[in-house]
Amino acid sequence: MNAITIDKDALKAKYAEERDKRLRGDGSAQYVRLESEFSDLATDPYTPRKERDPVTDHVTFAFIGGGFAGLVVGGRLKEAGIEDVRIIEKGGDFGGTWYWNRYPGAQCDTASMIYMPLLEETGHVPTEKYAHAPEIRDHCSRIGNHFGLYEKALFHTEVNDLEWDEAQKVWIIRTSRGDAFTAKYIGMGTGPLHVAKLPGLPGIENFKGKSFHTSRWDYAYTGGNPEGAPQDKLADKRVAIIGTGATAVQCIPHLAKSAKELLVFQRTPSSVDRRDNAPIEEDWFSDVAEEGWQRKWQENFAANLGVGFPAEDLVNDGWTDLAKRVRANLKEVPPSEWTPERMLESFEDSDFQKMEEIRQRAAELVDDPDTGENLKAWYRQLCKRPCFHDEYLQAFNEPATRLIDTDGKGVERITENGVYAGGQEYEVDCIIYASGFEVSLDSVSRAGFDVTGKGGLKLSRHWEEGMRTRHGLHMAGFPNAFMVQPTQAANFIANVPHNIVDHADTIATIVSHAERQGHQTVEVTAEAEQAWLDFLDTGLGVNIGNTECTPGYYNNEGVGWGDNTRFMQGHPHGAMAFFNYMDGWRKSGEFEGLEFR
């Protein structure tokens, strides 16, 4: 595509105008938890809950969360010879977000080759560049079976309390099922997106038709199945879907082909670039899959999104496209002028060009000019989770599909018979809430429990003025405890599983060393924790999802996160700098910053 001439000042003014339309003072409080407010919608429709007696035994390692984090850490521990591993999961099986998200069209938006963890270890070859949810869910079970993680797993179980017993040097884990067992080590991987939320709309409880959240898709009502069978029961149904984020982008093309009428209620459009999905050919894969291929591909992807100049781009997708544009712009600038300000300017120019192309794509693919205009995203690409899809925009060309754009105001209320927006009631038979998952910096709110460390220290108190860790993994005052998440580590949100694999490598290295040496505890020192925070503070700070962006979960719906976000960032020199640093840290065997006793 030819370069587009952009009036930067006019575009910034347009961005600000569109953001201001959507600002509201209640931030994330505009949503309510599915679990607490609508228990009838929050039950597990996929796996029956089995009654069991409370567990009161002891395990070497207990991990909270059965998604990728728990599976990869469990797998790495088993490889390191730590056999006594238990995973506690609130769903009915392994998978985490991939257990719950079975809506039609669900698939990863980062390439399967780098997104699906432990492919080499399990021998699985992804069937397509962007795998669909059933394949990813099956892969989670494959990991669980391959490493023997089912044997001691506790499903449909939520942790209520974690407490360190200093005398016994163990963690006491209490759960919603009456369990009270102990573990020498604990890991936490509850994830930032696991508590489903609904919009806090007046009248939501009064709707007389069918309603459900996308993470609790009701195939008994719609027909079809997660594997893609047609939703034939919607042929005579008027369906409303509220939300146009990443989930809606994937399921709307399927609804558009099934429903008698589909009304898409939009507050803010997503940026939707092309996906170019295709099957992975076995002959091609056999040429690629030399020993260590997945690590190579993950590191190549991270390098392409970083500040260097990689020789090749193995994944070659929408994520790496923006970074390549930035590097192309920088090549036109003498290295002596590569200041942080100049690099940010280069990023801005590249983003403006990229987003204008994405907006033009909406205009070109949607037949109705007004609909195409309303589907244009007026913000920077990383203000919201970038979306990639080959059928979403075209779904609005289906005769049954109507976009109800609310000009940033959102739906006003739910009535007994439908949805009220823009001063008009739309009567429907079914309302689908594509409203996503709760995002919170409050560790207790996010996990559903607090953690009590040495001397009665609560993690909520330790983090009272903001998150404090070493490597995003260790917390001073919390021995034998590990946190698995990207922040204060690589912070590589474009491919979160890469962060998980790296943390799992570190955990397995530390635990196996402690067990071989006969240590009872391992803990980061307060000095090492502070030194890491001081190092993080040398970076540019948090630049993604700031309050200049249109409201969304990246910036607490436009309100911002407050002073305690100062250290909600990653390695100052980028994701690959962190991964390379940790590789050297592990291989040195010195475990700098930790104390073993």
Steps between C-alpha positions, in 0.01 A plus 500: 500500500629844414605736777213707634529872559389579856426828671642403840349791690155437355525129574603562861204733539269232357641242740443733795146582387407132472662421835314780678165368376564178686643628828298424811587543865426151625780324310487124545220538756260520204524119486379232741641156563317219328577270794362724772201664335361239264577158641251337263714620209830418669469125544722263305297373201780277373593256779281363781630577847602182681456473874811398693639494853720788617871452434732522803832362373840654413659561160839633399364765263147641472409727211190718495352520151471229237560710191823525306690623808414202717547251217840631391635536855368152582661358188836664567497379862429144386789524252723613787407198708240665728221244478270613782315784326138607551305753292188667644256625235153655526393356165412139431823424311829654399505794260432818695356754259492229232282285724237772531516661157314259272309756301483442122812613319723527807868478404836642600607830344871429538642232271450143625867413453596745776175521696428134583761403761699176519435397140840336468467322832160352413565441129195695384498678164245785482250455220486868399689824550240619752355197676135492603395453860416125486854422385651723770276346764598151384862604521451602863370149572792359301747683724315382810509138386857514368638617835261311727341816641146361525579257780502754785312789337201653678236632257195714573701625795585856596768600750365708787816550703876451484699519824868436571567280803840615624539217749438224247644690202197421286209681339149425621247507213129528579236473228132533418464120528609484865856397412778587745822349372863610508768554236869574528485733200217693339457660161230746398379541144144623529544725199369851437197388298315224679204666680223558246323835521169642386416863427325653801193595299169590662240231444748228407332258739153568355551378144245224427684343210819294495830659606852372562863612512726388217711297746187299588373447146168313498511262203181337625330828406697597189563158353842408367808423707847639576639306204309723257175323420231746379292667770179384337274588793555873436331497160182653642665706775574871533839520672673796661870494585637770728869567449736520203831397658723205417238239593223662297731533200535123496141390567303762303581347157342173620194669648456702181456178302263338750260753650181625343615846610825602668533839671856594595508769770825694483644760732856494361611314185800270508789540261474195275795422277524201268585162654587297189436172678594180317566131570850400608633259241684197640776518238565865586498425872744211464749740339456749784489273804862443582591445866418810704276646230230639732743693719662633181164616364391657829824689532487611139148638552607684816807637324290625210280691741804645676742779422764307306527410132438123463619342177170316443137496607384142540142572608443795267158619618311810608691519826842514338383729220480807723844434647651463152351835404658662806840354413465615137438854624795484737732392220443841348628666817872514588575271799636803686142634508341184640382669815199369695302796369596427140415133537158586644442738209591224254259265675225761484551562127493127427189454710318781322575341164401152616172611656404700194545185291281307744233770477514490121457123518169549681382739231606267219354175636163622631238567234297760689706823523349611831565163663854496367558848642365399841731198510810718475717502813618848597786429739852363497533130430624404847238703686286186482577138429566491123268265312565299186225330301418403144118497532392750766459810287337300222240373750335842483421431135269216605137610454406397856775704670457858621756710683341712774772757558438699819755773422702415809210504743434128522175322578277697738301219659349157456121470485275198547491458123842611380766770489453875528761719331501837329148574620358187336399155622609201294291192572699176487469136603856460626770727643864388488744693721845523340616716790822319577675439828582709802841663512624617838835598649370399842652157556228393743217602269665333203589171670209476743727454802775674691838344577642502853877476512760512778399676820141534382599730211216522248586527132237775476698694763834429332355639177311784666700762310534292185625165379837391641691199364835379381479391136121518523524164677617530862364710790706581808336355811333218305735201499456211259241701306503587130284732292459417129404806295676748266518821707839609641648230279490490119153663496460347154125531451511413129581137587431430866591127480862599433501673840349189659756260354785720619361522855441125500863440402608720791269335753610149402866603522457652848284223646714216368812672641335548840389137511840363399671710764250413771386858560174569681439848359595735218414869519599822328664757727336835556813668365491299177131572455561874541800491267280350229239774544776762478616339176148503356480868585778577251262419213248715319211389721156384394417614146231255391142581585558835666218745560557665161357181354133434444351323804553126533638242739858605423444835674224420752231626262676834457533578871858376525651287772643760738843537659538130573555428128847651498658157491238325287754452226772266383874493440610848389675359193212285380371146514799328339735681737308346788492150347874514426574632850298221664666235282837614628368531858380139498812358336736676741373289790560788738131591546591862563247674726366181661576344838479124550470367856 
